[in-house]
Amino acid sequence: MDKKQAVDMANSKWWEDKTAKEIAEFQLVENLLCMPFDVFHKAVEEWLGRPVWTHEFASPEELLAEGHGENHTRSMEDVIKKAQELIGDKPIIIVEHQPNN
């Protein structure tokens, strides 16, 4: 898919009649974002049944594997450990997420 196709797809709002699983599975394998990021993020969280940290999108194959039951659901400890691997010895600040209802 090229940039124009991704923009056209986003403008079509194709995701409005799709399930969270359909949205997540499509966008996790597509390199270009074809919808607003908040829609994508919400769909992945709904599909996985847990909060998903932004840095986790750097490994879409891991999110897909989790969604397909091929690896365990990440605990908070797993997420922090992965973040530490990515950023080294920099401090990690955790802020409670309040979803929009």
C-alpha positions in Angstrom: 0.0 0.0 0.0 1.3 3.5 -0.8 0.7 6.7 1.1 -2.2 7.8 -1.2 -4.0 4.5 -0.7 -3.6 4.7 3.0 -5.0 8.2 3.1 -7.9 7.2 0.9 -8.6 4.2 3.1 -8.5 6.4 6.2 -10.9 8.9 4.6 -13.3 6.1 3.8 -13.6 5.3 7.6 -13.6 1.6 6.6 -13.2 0.6 10.3 -16.6 1.8 11.4 -18.3 -1.5 10.6 -15.5 -3.7 11.7 -14.8 -5.5 14.9 -11.9 -4.6 17.2 -10.2 -7.9 16.1 -10.6 -7.1 12.4 -9.2 -3.6 12.9 -6.3 -4.7 15.0 -5.3 -7.7 12.7 -5.4 -5.5 9.6 -3.5 -2.5 11.0 -0.9 -4.6 12.9 0.3 -6.0 9.5 0.0 -2.8 7.5 3.0 -0.5 7.7 1.0 2.7 6.9 -1.6 3.9 9.3 -5.0 3.7 7.7 -7.1 5.2 10.5 -6.7 7.6 13.4 -4.2 6.2 15.8 -6.6 6.5 18.7 -9.1 4.2 16.9 -6.3 1.7 16.2 -5.1 1.8 19.8 -8.6 1.3 21.3 -9.2 -1.6 18.9 -6.0 -3.4 20.0 -6.8 -2.8 23.7 -10.3 -4.2 23.2 -9.1 -7.2 21.3 -6.4 -8.1 23.8 -8.5 -7.2 26.8 -5.9 -5.1 28.5 -4.2 -1.7 28.3 -1.6 -1.5 25.5 1.4 0.9 26.0 2.4 2.9 23.0 5.9 1.4 22.8 4.3 -2.0 22.4 3.3 -1.0 18.8 7.0 -1.2 17.9 6.6 -5.0 18.0 3.3 -5.6 16.2 4.2 -9.3 15.7 4.1 -9.8 19.5 0.7 -8.1 19.7 -0.6 -10.3 16.9 0.8 -13.4 18.6 -0.8 -12.5 21.9 -4.2 -11.9 20.2 -4.0 -15.3 18.5 -3.2 -17.0 21.8 0.4 -17.8 20.7 2.0 -16.2 23.7 0.8 -15.2 27.2 -0.9 -11.9 28.0 1.7 -9.4 29.2 1.7 -8.5 32.9 2.6 -5.0 34.0 6.0 -6.5 35.0 6.5 -7.8 31.5 5.7 -4.4 30.0 8.1 -2.5 32.3 10.8 -5.1 31.6 10.4 -4.6 27.8 10.4 -0.8 28.2 13.6 -1.0 30.2 15.2 -3.1 27.4 14.2 -0.4 24.9 15.3 2.7 26.8 18.1 1.4 29.0 18.7 2.9 32.4 16.4 6.0 32.0 13.6 6.3 34.5 10.2 5.0 33.7 7.2 7.1 34.8 3.9 5.3 35.1 0.7 7.3 34.8 -2.7 5.8 35.5 -4.7 5.6 32.2 -8.3 6.8 32.5 -10.2 5.6 29.4 -12.7 7.9 27.8 -16.2 6.6 28.1 
